[in-house]
Amino acid sequence: MVNKQNKFRSLNDILEGFNPLKDRYISREFQKYGYDLAQDLGDLRNRSLYIKLAKEEPREVLEKIKYDVLESKVGNKKKLFMWKVGQYRWQKKLGQRRLDSSFFEFSPDQVARRLLGKILVSVDKYDVLRAGEIAETEAYFGREDLASHARFGKKGRAKIMFEKAGVAYVYLVYGLHSMFNVVAHQKGQAGAVLIRSLRPLVGGKGKIACGPGKLADWLKIDRDFNGEDLVVSTRLGIVKGREIGNAKINSGPRVGVEYAENWVDKPFRFWIKYSRYGSR
């Protein structure tokens, strides 16, 4: 008869096999740090939330945010801390999903449709991130499009529409309101897509970005962004979001192009069907 020996694992063996990147249980170390974090911010009532954060986010990030908050003059420290953590998480999430230049190298109407559901992100001079889901777009073509700035050829402000796809084209209307477009066209062509409306995701709510002028005001986009490369910029970009199928997209004539003769009624304005975040 064979004697079976018990395979006893010592505590040292267990600790040597512990991988903090894979093991998901909350260790005592996480609990202690989360508790200390809650105590420093005067929010022990919600300590379980801070313990969860200690488990999920790098300690150096949480420490930096904590000291920024404690040094600020804001009264509600815990609210500011959670807001900053939210900003950090969005920056991390959105920074990994940016659209590359090839996305914009199709005809303007194709790009305008595909942009619906994607997320437009801006970071202002105070490092405040705002983001919204694109809910409405308009496509503008090259010289042949009588509603397009490019109808006058490769000159003036429209010159950028003939250049690299995936850069921002920003111009003023009535000298007051900035209009944000992204250059989009096939190789050797010209075109751009006007972003008309967003559904706010970060930094705003309601219809704060319904309309191209309101959208640019909210995201702090002005003429200084003209020519900004949306693929590499640290202050403005478009990232992956929802895929909106053709059955969920409406189309119709573009707005304010009554001068465009036989291009007036072209259905190059696109919006998400049943969305309450359209500009009209």
C-alpha positions in Angstrom: 0.0 0.0 0.0 1.3 3.4 -1.0 1.4 6.1 1.7 -0.1 9.4 0.5 1.7 12.4 1.9 -0.2 15.7 2.5 1.1 18.5 0.2 1.3 21.3 2.7 1.9 24.8 1.2 3.7 27.2 3.5 2.8 30.9 3.7 6.0 31.7 1.9 5.1 29.5 -1.0 1.7 31.2 -1.3 3.3 34.7 -1.1 5.9 33.8 -3.8 3.0 32.8 -6.1 1.1 36.0 -5.6 0.8 38.1 -8.7 -0.7 41.6 -8.0 -1.5 42.0 -11.7 -3.6 38.9 -11.9 -5.0 38.3 -8.4 -8.2 40.3 -7.9 -8.9 40.0 -4.2 -8.3 43.0 -2.1 -5.2 42.5 0.1 -4.8 44.0 3.5 -2.4 46.5 2.0 -5.1 47.8 -0.4 -7.5 48.0 2.5 -5.0 50.0 4.6 -4.1 52.4 1.9 -7.8 52.9 0.9 -8.7 53.6 4.6 -5.8 56.1 4.9 -6.9 57.8 1.7 -10.5 58.2 3.0 -9.2 59.5 6.3 -6.9 62.1 4.7 -9.9 63.3 2.6 -12.3 63.3 5.6 -14.6 60.7 4.0 -14.4 57.6 6.2 -18.1 57.0 5.6 -17.3 56.0 2.1 -14.0 54.2 2.8 -15.1 51.1 0.8 -15.1 53.3 -2.3 -11.5 54.4 -1.6 -10.4 50.8 -0.9 -11.8 49.8 -4.3 -9.9 52.7 -5.9 -6.7 51.5 -4.2 -7.2 48.2 -5.9 -7.9 49.5 -9.3 -5.7 52.5 -9.9 -1.9 53.1 -9.5 -0.9 54.4 -6.1 1.3 57.2 -7.6 -1.7 58.5 -9.5 -4.0 58.5 -6.5 -1.3 60.2 -4.4 -0.7 63.0 -6.9 -4.5 63.6 -7.1 -4.8 63.5 -3.3 -2.0 66.1 -2.8 -3.4 68.4 -5.5 -6.8 68.3 -3.8 -5.4 68.8 -0.3 -3.4 71.8 -1.5 -6.4 73.4 -3.2 -8.7 75.9 -1.6 -11.9 74.0 -2.6 -14.1 73.2 0.4 -15.5 69.8 -0.8 -12.2 67.9 -1.0 -13.9 64.5 -1.5 -16.0 65.7 -4.5 -12.9 67.3 -6.1 -10.9 64.1 -5.6 -13.6 61.9 -7.2 -13.9 64.4 -10.1 -10.1 64.3 -10.7 -10.1 60.5 -10.6 -12.9 60.5 -13.2 -10.9 62.9 -15.4 -7.9 60.6 -15.1 -9.9 57.5 -16.0 -11.4 59.2 -19.1 -8.0 60.4 -20.3 -6.6 56.9 -19.9 -9.6 55.3 -21.6 -9.9 57.7 -24.5 -6.2 57.9 -25.0 -6.1 54.3 -26.0 -8.9 54.4 -28.6 -8.0 57.3 -30.9 -8.9 57.1 -34.5 -6.0 57.0 -36.9 -5.6 59.0 -40.1 -6.9 56.1 -42.3 -10.4 56.6 -40.8 -10.7 60.0 -42.5 -9.3 58.9 -45.9 -12.7 58.2 -47.5 -15.3 60.4 -49.2 -16.7 63.1 -46.9 -20.2 61.6 -46.8 -18.8 58.2 -45.8 -16.7 59.7 -43.0 -19.7 61.9 -41.9 -21.8 58.7 -41.4 -19.0 56.8 -39.7 -18.3 59.6 -37.3 -21.7 59.3 -35.7 -21.3 57.6 -32.3 -17.6 58.4 -32.1 -16.3 60.6 -29.3 -14.9 64.1 -29.7 -12.5 64.9 -26.8 -10.9 68.2 -25.8 -8.5 69.2 -23.0 -8.4 72.9 -22.2 -5.5 75.0 -20.9 -6.4 74.1 -17.4 -6.2 70.3 -18.2 -10.0 69.9 -17.9 -11.2 67.2 -20.2 -14.6 67.4 -21.9 -16.0 64.8 -24.3 -19.2 64.1 -26.2 -20.6 61.5 -28.6 -21.0 62.9 -32.1 -24.8 63.0 -32.9 -24.9 65.1 -36.1 -22.6 65.8 -39.0 -22.5 67.5 -42.4 -20.4 66.4 -45.4 -18.7 68.9 -47.7 -16.9 68.0 -50.9 -14.4 69.7 -53.2 -14.7 72.1 -56.1 -17.9 70.5 -57.5 -19.8 71.1 -54.3 -21.4 74.6 -54.5 -22.0 74.6 -50.8 -18.4 73.9 -49.9 -15.6 76.4 -49.2 -13.5 74.3 -51.5 -15.6 75.4 -54.5 -13.2 78.3 -54.9 -10.2 76.0 -55.2 -7.1 75.5 -53.2 -6.7 79.0 -51.7 -7.7 81.0 -48.7 -9.1 79.4 -45.6 -10.3 76.4 -47.7 -6.8 75.4 -48.7 -6.7 73.0 -45.8 -9.6 71.0 -47.2 -7.2 69.8 -50.0 -4.5 68.8 -47.6 -3.9 66.0 -45.0 -7.0 64.1 -43.9 -7.6 63.9 -40.1 -6.7 67.5 -39.2 -9.0 70.2 -37.8 -10.5 72.9 -40.0 -11.9 75.7 -37.8 -13.3 78.9 -39.1 -15.6 81.8 -37.9 -19.1 82.6 -39.0 -20.3 86.2 -38.6 -17.0 86.8 -36.8 -18.4 85.3 -33.6 -18.8 81.5 -33.6 -16.2 78.9 -34.3 -17.2 76.0 -36.6 -15.2 72.7 -36.0 -14.6 70.5 -39.0 -12.3 67.6 -39.7 -10.7 67.3 -43.1 -11.9 64.1 -44.8 -11.4 63.0 -48.4 -9.9 60.3 -50.6 -6.3 60.8 -51.9 -6.1 63.6 -54.3 -9.5 65.0 -53.5 -10.8 67.6 -51.1 -13.5 67.7 -48.4 -14.4 68.1 -44.7 -17.0 67.1 -42.2 -18.7 69.7 -40.0 -19.5 68.4 -36.5 -22.9 69.9 -35.7 -23.9 68.3 -32.4 -22.8 66.2 -29.5 -24.3 64.2 -26.6 -22.2 65.3 -23.6 -20.4 62.5 -21.8 -17.8 64.3 -19.7 -17.9 67.8 -18.4 -21.4 68.8 -19.4 -25.0 67.7 -19.7 -28.2 68.4 -21.6 -28.1 70.3 -24.9 -24.9 72.2 -24.1 -23.4 71.1 -27.4 -26.4 71.0 -29.7 -25.4 73.2 -32.6 -21.9 73.8 -34.1 -21.4 77.1 -32.4 -22.5 75.9 -29.0 -20.3 72.8 -29.5 -17.2 74.7 -30.1 -17.9 77.1 -27.2 -18.3 74.2 -24.8 -15.2 72.4 -25.9 -13.2 75.7 -26.0 -12.3 75.2 -29.7 -11.3 78.4 -31.5 -9.2 79.4 -34.5 -6.1 78.4 -32.7 -7.0 74.8 -33.3 -7.1 75.2 -37.1 -4.7 72.7 -38.6 -4.5 70.6 -35.4 -3.6 67.0 -36.2 -6.4 65.0 -34.5 -4.4 61.8 -34.6 -1.5 63.0 -32.4 -2.8 66.2 -30.6 -2.8 66.1 -26.8 -5.6 68.7 -26.6 -8.1 67.6 -29.3 -9.0 64.2 -30.8 -11.7 61.8 -31.9 -11.8 58.3 -30.4 -13.7 55.1 -31.0 -17.2 54.9 -29.6 -20.4 53.3 -30.8 -21.0 51.9 -34.3 -24.2 53.3 -35.7 -25.7 51.2 -38.4 -27.3 52.7 -41.5 -30.8 51.8 -40.2 -30.3 54.1 -37.3 -29.1 57.1 -39.3 -31.3 59.8 -40.8 -30.2 62.1 -43.6 -31.4 65.4 -45.1 -30.3 68.7 -46.7 -27.5 70.7 -45.1 -28.3 73.8 -43.1 -27.8 77.4 -44.4 -26.7 76.5 -48.0 -29.6 78.2 -49.9 -27.0 79.7 -52.3 -25.7 76.3 -53.5 -28.1 75.9 -56.6 -28.5 72.2 -57.4 -26.6 71.2 -54.3 -29.1 72.8 -51.9 -31.1 69.6 -51.4 -28.3 67.1 -51.4 -28.9 64.8 -48.3 -25.4 65.3 -46.8 -26.5 66.1 -43.2 -26.6 63.0 -41.0 -27.9 62.4 -37.5 -28.6 59.5 -35.2 -32.2 58.6 -35.5 -34.4 59.4 -32.5 -31.6 61.2 -30.8 -32.6 64.3 -28.8 -29.2 65.8 -29.3 -29.7 67.0 -32.8 -29.1 70.7 -33.6 -32.6 71.1 -35.1 
